[in-house]
Amino acid sequence: MKILLLSFYDLGKQPKIISELYKKLDNGSNQIDIVDYSIEEKDLTLDNYDVLGIYASMHTASVLAEQYLRDRKLPNKLFVFGLYANVFSEMFSDFQSIHSFDSDELESLLQVQLNPNYSFKHTVPDRTILPSITDYSHIVDGSNNLIAGSVETTYGCKHECTHCPVPIEFKGMFKTFGTEKIITDVTNQVEEGAKHISFNDPDFFNGPKHALKILELLNEKHPSITYDSTIKVEHILKYPDYFQELKNLNMLFVISAFETTNDHVLNILQKNHSSNDLNKAVELSLENNIDIRPTWMPFSPWTEQNDLISIIKLIENYKLRETVDPIQLTIKLLIPKNSLILKRPEMEEYLLNYDPASFSYAWRYKFPNIDNIQNELFTYVLQHESENEYTQYLGLVDILESHTGETLLNPEKYNQRIVPKLSETWFCCAEPNKIQLDRIKSNKALI
């Protein structure tokens, strides 16, 4: 049986789940081809295959997959997997949504016995069937450009933030991967040249004891490797002792979804943190010398002009200019099909039509002038993409100052730092924009 697996974008990382699926499908007789269109271009005749599997990892990947599949002749057997599998299969009804590799869903679809020894929890992915790890995101740190791998210690998430795609699928539940699987997967990537590993868990502290145990074991085995992770503000504050340990375990930086300084919006998003908690989280990171990289979603139906001022003031007060990717200051709320935010009564007044082609709902602002500000900020980033991010940040602040009449930049002399970051810094809850889509289509997203 000839099987084709396609990936379109996985946040700059190797599409590990495809290498997992490969192990499941590999029964000794299946011919399995894999293409990752985020970094390679191949002209394929899709209906030469018996089976086509699409990795709908997130919103951007689904949009790109829809554009690719449009008007193409497809095989008879079709399936989709990933966070956006259900959303994708609602638009492409011929695609069967696969929810678990450990179930018999795939065997029932393909009518063939697959690898009986496969276990999603324990089987080590075969990354050798993917494009080289060197083709994916790197750690950028001044003059250094280090190969970065990735791994997960858990899958799912115990939280139900209303704007996040993860709880749509996992409904507030998570499970851990086997320790041996995690350690072996990282070791394989280190042997391929990785100098840094990103933990791709939606929240590294979903199971903090498990996470620290894994990190300790990895440090023992690979003492020179550095790491980054994503941790909720709520968990940074709930587990300060665990957070403090991260610096001793080569955690280079922590990404945390601050989203906004508007407490009303934070409540609608069910983030379980307040604007004051953002200050506490930054202060804790500074005390422990752990770089924190806040991610923002400044634009939602309820955004007020003062929210944008408050975000810049927080960045300025704590001297975080280098840790904020300028594009983050332009990000809008994304509302996919079945989003939990659709259940919030605050959303009813501002929700517009669903657009199948973009896999999302349109919405309007409570304060229409905010739309103009967002457009102006995004246009600036689009037109100044070739400039360094520090210069872009200053330009965005200048635009906000022109709208508010306030002086937002800290008047004190600013000592610009060089801080480590990933070369690809997009996040799955964000509405994709022209910059991102054009980069991926031209295979330049990871440069």
N, C-alpha and C positions, 0 to 999 in steps of 0.2 A: 504494500500500500504506500503510495506517494503522499507525504504529508508536508505542507508548507506552514511554517509559523512566522508571523510578521509582528515586529515591534516598530513603533513610530517615535516614541519618546518616553524616557523613564527618568526624568529629572537629571539628565547628565550621567546617569549610572548605567552599568551593564544591566540589561534586563534579566536579572537573576532568575526570575520566575520561569522564563523560557528554558533556561538550563535545567530547572527542576522538572518542567514538563517533558523535556527531552528524555530524562531518565525514566519517567512514567511510560512514555510511548515506545521506548526502545525495547522491543520484544525479540530482537534478533532478525526480524524480517522486514520491518517497516523502513522505508527510505525517508529520512527527515531532513528537510532543508530549512535554514533559518536566515532571515534577513532583518537587520536593524536599520531602518531607513533614516534614523537620526544621524547616522555617520556614514552610511554607504548607499550607493545608488545602483539598483539592478533592474533591468528590463525583464519582467517575468510574464509568462503566459499562464495566468492563474488556473485556467480550466485544463491545463495539462496535469494538474494534481488531482488526486482523489479527495483530499481533505484540505481545508484551509482553516487555520486557527489564528485569531486576531487577539493581540494583547492590548486590551483597553485599560491601560494602567491608571489613567486619569483623564481629565477633561481635554487637555491639549492633545493627547494621543488619540482620543476618540474623534476629535475634529479632523485631525490629519488623516486618520484611517478612513473616515467618511469621504473626504476629498479624493483619496487614492482609489477607493473602491467604486466610486461613482462611474456608471456606464461601462464597467468591466464585466466580462463573462466570468462566472465563478464556478468552482467545483460543486458537486452535488451535496457534499457533506461539509457543513460550516459550523464553527463554534467560536465563542468569544469568552475570554477570561480576564480577570482583573477587577479593580474597584468599580469601573464603569461598565461592567459586563451587562447588567440588567438594563441600564440606560441605552446602551448600544443595541441590544437585541430588541428593544421596543421600537427602534427606528428601522432596524434590519431584521424583520421577523423571521427570515430564513436561518438566522444564526441562533444556535442553541447556547444559552448561557451556562457555563460550567462554574459551579460554586466551590467544589472541593475535589482536589486531585486524589484524595483517599477514597472517594465514593466510586460507584460503578457508572457514573454519568457518562464518562468518555467511552467506556467499553460498550455501553448500550448504544451510543451514537455510532461508533465505528464498527460495531459487530465483529470485534476481534479481541482476543485476550492480550492484555498489556502486561508490563513487567509486574509479576506478582510480589516481588520483594521490595517494591517502592513504598516509602513512607515519607510524607511531607514533613513530619517532625524530625526525622532522623537521617534521611538519605542526603548525602552531600551533593550539591549541584555540580554538574560538569561544565565548568566555564570555558573549557578548551573549545567548545563548539560555538562560542560567541566571538565576535571581533575582539582584538587584543585590548587588554585593560588600558594600554597606553593611548587608545583612541578616545577615552572618556574623560570625565572631569579630573582636574588636577587641583592641588593645593597651591595657591599663589601667595608668596610671602616675600615681597620685595624682589630680589633677583632670582629667588628660587622658584621652580615650577615642578612640583613633586607629583608623581603618579599617585592617584587616590583610588583605593578600592572601596567596597561597601559590604555591609552585612546587616542582618536583623537578628536580634535576640528574641523577639516576640513577633506575633502577627495578630492584627486586630488592635483594639484600644478599648479601655474600660470607660472612657469618657464619651459624652454625646454632645459635643459642641455642634450647634445647629447649622453652621455654615460648612462643616467638614464632610467630605465624602465617605470617610471611614465608617462612622456609625450607621450610615445607610445600609452598609453590607454586614457589619459585625454586631450592630445593636448593643453596644456597650460591653462587649466581651473580648477577651484576648487570651492567647495561649503562648506558651514558650516553645522555642525550638530546642532540640537536644544540644547539650553542651559540646559533645564531640563533633557534631555537625558544624557548629559555629566555629570552633577552633580550627578544624581542618579546612573549612572554606577560607578563613582568613589566611592560614598558612599557605594555601595554594596561591592566593593572590600575592602574598609577600614574595613567594618564589618567582612570580611573574614580574616582579619589579615594584610592587606597591610600597610606598613609604608612609602612607597615611590610610586610615580606614574610617569611613563614615558609618555610624550606626543609623540605619534608615528606619528604625522603629518610630511610629507616630509620636510616641513618648518613651524615652529611654528609662524613665522612672515609673512606668506602668507597674513593673515588678522590680523595685529598686535593689533588693537583695540579690536577685538573679542577675541583674545588670552588672552590679559591682563584682559579683563572683566571676562573671565572664571577663570583665575588664582586668581583674587581678590575674586570671589565668593567661590572658593574652599578653600582659606585661611581663610575666615570667618567661613566656616562650619567645616573645619578640620585644625586648626592652627598648629598642630604638624606634619603634613604630608609634606614631601619634594618632589621635582620634578626634572626632567631633560627634556631637549627638544633638538631638532635639529634646528639650524638656519644658513642660508647661510651667508657667509662672507659679501656679498653685503648688506644684511639686518641688520647685526650687525652694519655696518657703516652708513647705511641709517637712522636707527632709534636708535641713541645713547641714547636718553632719555628713550625710552621704554626698551632698553637693561639694562640701569641703574636700572630700577624699579625691575628687576627680583630678585636681591639679597634680596630686602625687602619682596619678595613674596615667599621665601623658595625655589628658584631655586638653586638646589645643584650644578649642572654643566650644561654646554651647549656643545653639540656635533656640530662640524662644519666641513663641507667637504672642507678641504684645497686642497686636491688632489695632487698638485705638486707646485714647485716654478718656473716651466718653463712657461713663459708667452705665448710662442707659443702654447704649449699644452693647457693651460687654455683657449686660444682663440678658439681652435678647439672644446673643451668641452663646449664652450659657458657658462662659469661659471660667467661671469660678475664681476670678480674680478682679480686683478693683484697680482704678488708676493709681491709687496710693501703693498698691502692691507692686506696681512696676518700679517705683522708686526703691522699694525694699529689695527687690530682686537684683537691681543694678548695684545697689550698695553691697549686697552680699557677694556679688561677683567681684567687685573691686576689693573687698576685704580679703578675698581668697585668691586674688590674682588670676581669675579665670575670665577670659574674654567672653562677653555675652554679645550675641548678634541678634538684636530684636528684628522680628519681621512684622510688617505693618499691613493693615487693610484699612486705610483711612476713609475710603469712600463707600458708604452704604446709604440707604434711603434716609437715614436719620442724622447724617453728618451735618455738623454746624461748623461755621467758619472758625470758631474758637477751638474746635478739636485740632485743626491743623496747626494753629498757633501753639497749643499745648504740646503736641508731638515734637515740634522743633525746639521748644523750650526744654523739654526733657533731654533731647539729644545734646543741646548746648550745655545744660547744667552739668551733665555727667561726661562731657567731652567724648561723645560717641560718634562723631562725624564719620570716622573711618569704618565703623562697624555697620553702617546702614547703606545698603545698596540703593542708589537714587531711584531706581524703578519702583522700589517698595513704596515710595511716597506718592505713587500714582495709582495704586492698586484698588480695584473695585470689587465689591461683593459679587461672587459667582453663585447662581442658584440653579443647580441641575435638577433634573426630574427626581422626585421623591426626596428632595432635600428636607431635612428636619425643620429648617427655618420656615417652610411653608405652613407648618402647624402653629406658628406663632401668630397670635391675633394682631400684633403690631405690623405684620407684613401685609395684611389684606388691603389696606388703603393705597399701597404703593406698588403692588404687583401688577405687571402687564402680561402680555401674551407669551406663550411658550414658543420658542423658535427651534424646530427639530434639527435644522441644519447646524445650529450652534450648540445643541444639546443643553440649552439653558433658557431661563425666563428673563425677559427684560423687566426693568423696574424703573421707577421715577424717584426723584429726590423730593423730600419735604420742602427744602429750600432750593429753588431752581438755580440760583446763582452758583451753587456748588458744582453743578455740571460744567459750567464755564471754567471754573478754577481747575477742575480735574483735566479737562481737555487741554488747557494751556500748559499745565505741568507735564502732561504726557507728550504733547507736541514738542516741548523743550527737550525732553530726553531723546525723542526720536531724531531731532535735528542736531543734537550735540552728542550723538552716540560715540563718536570717535574721540571725544575728550575724556580725560581721566575722571574717575568717579567723584573725587574730591571737588573738582571744578564744577561738575554737574550738580552736586549737592548745593554748592554756593549759589548757583544759578536758580535752582528751585526755591531756595530761601528768598532770593531777591524777588521772585514772582509773588511769593506769599506776602512779602513786605509791601509790595505795591498794592495788593488787594486789601490789606488790613491797616496799613498806615503805621504799623508797629515796627520797631527795630528788634529783630529776632536773633541776630548773631551776637554771641557773647563778645563784648568789646575788648576783653582781655586778649593778650597775644595768645594765639593758639599754636601749640607745639604739635604739629602733625606727626602721627605715628604710622609705622608700617605694621599692619596687623594681618594675620593669616586669614584666608578665605578660600572658598571653593570657586573654581573658575566658572561654574554654572550655578546660578543662585536663584532658581525659580522654585516656587512652592505650590503644592497641588491645590490649595483652596483658592487660587487666584484666577481671575479672568484672563485668558491668554490675549496677547496683543500683537500688533503687527511686527514689532521688533523680534519677539520670540518666534513667531511662526515663520518669518522670513529666514531667520538664522537656522532653524531646524531644516527647512526645505533646502537650504543651500549647504547643509552639513557643516555649518560654522557655529553651531550653538555651543560647542565645547571649547572654543578657542579662548 
